[in-house]
Each structure stands twice: as structure tokens, then as C-alpha cells.
């Protein structure tokens, strides 16, 4: 997924929508040199509810200025896939992609 983010950074609006705590999310993105690729980072603290509630995805779409039904979401958990789908986004379960390679 890092290569996908690198490919689209600056070309399309991209965000992280995580159910994790901001300190951990930003720490991971910083450690992997990915943090600068994203136009928005939304975490549990921003919305007050975790996945499968769609709030993190809806907030990310709002911050990007993109309607949810025009967003493509990638997630790696049942709760996340459910959250993105409930937000009205086209959703890709990255666990299924990993099984293909």
C-alpha cells in the first residue's frame, strides 16, 4: 500500500482514516517516511468512535473535499471494510489483494 500512496501523492487527494490513536498513526507514518504523502489524517480522536462506524471515513472525505461515493477506500480489517462500505465508498479489502500475490 505504501507504493500506491507514493504513486498517487500530489496527483489525487489521499488520506489515512484510522481507528487508532493519532500518536501511533503519525508515529508509524513518520517512521516509514510516508507522513508527507497524505493530505489528511483522521484518527479515533477526531471522530470519537471507532470502526465499523463510518465516521473516520466520512471525516476523511470531508477534509479532502471529495464526496464519499467518489472515494476509493483500502482497509485490512472486517471492521474497516464495513466502515468504508457504510460510508458509501468503493472499498478494497487489501487482505484479498495480498492473497493474489
N, C-alpha and C positions, 0 to 999 in steps of 0.2 A: 504494500500500500504506500510505502514511502516513495517509491518510484512514480506512482500515479500522482501523488501530491506534487512532486518535483516537476512532473510533466505539465501540470495544469496551473501551477502557481503563476500569477500575473496574467494568465490568459482567461481564466474563468474565476469567479468568486468561489473560494473554498473555505470551509470552516471545520472545526472539531466540535462535535456535540457529545460530550462525555458525561456519564453518570458519576464520575469520580470527583475527587476534591481537586480544586484548582492547583494547589501546591504540587500535587502529584502529577497532574496532567501537564502543567507547564514545565515541571522538572524533567519529565520524560521527553517532552518535545525539545527542550533545551539540550539535554544530554545527547540526543540523536541529531542535533543540528537541523531540526525541522520547524522550529517555532516560527521562524520568519516567513514561512510559506503560507500561513493562514491569515485570512482577512478577519476572522472572528474565532474566538474560543469560548464555548459555552460549557459550563460545568453545573454540577448539582447546586452549588451555592447561588448561581444566577437565577435558578427557577424554583428551588425549594422542594422539588420532587424528582425522584429517580425514574429510570426506565422500568417498566414499559410505558409509563406516562409519556406522551409525545412532546412534553414541554421543552426539553432541550433541543429537539429538532426544530420545533416551531420558532423558538427564540433565535436559533442559528439562521434560519431562513429570513426572519425579520431583520436581523443585523446585516445580512448580506443584501437585503433589498430584493429578494427573489421569492416569488410565490412558492409555497411548499409543493404544489403539483408540478413545478418546473425544476425541482431538485432531484438529484440522484444521491441516495444515501448508501454508505457502506457500513456494515456492522458485523460483529463477530460473536454475538450472543443472541439467544432467543428473545430476551427482553428488548434488546436494541433493535432487532429486526421488527419486532412487534411495534415498538415505539415509532420508528420511522414510517412504517406502513400506516399506522394510525394517524400520523401527521399528514398523510396524503402523498407521500413521496414514493417515487420508484425506488425500490430497495434491493440491494445486492447483499446476500449473505456471504461474506468472504470465506467462511468455512467451506462452502461449496466450491469456491474457486481454488482453494488450496488442495482439494481432493482431485482436481483436474490436472494438476502439475506433478 
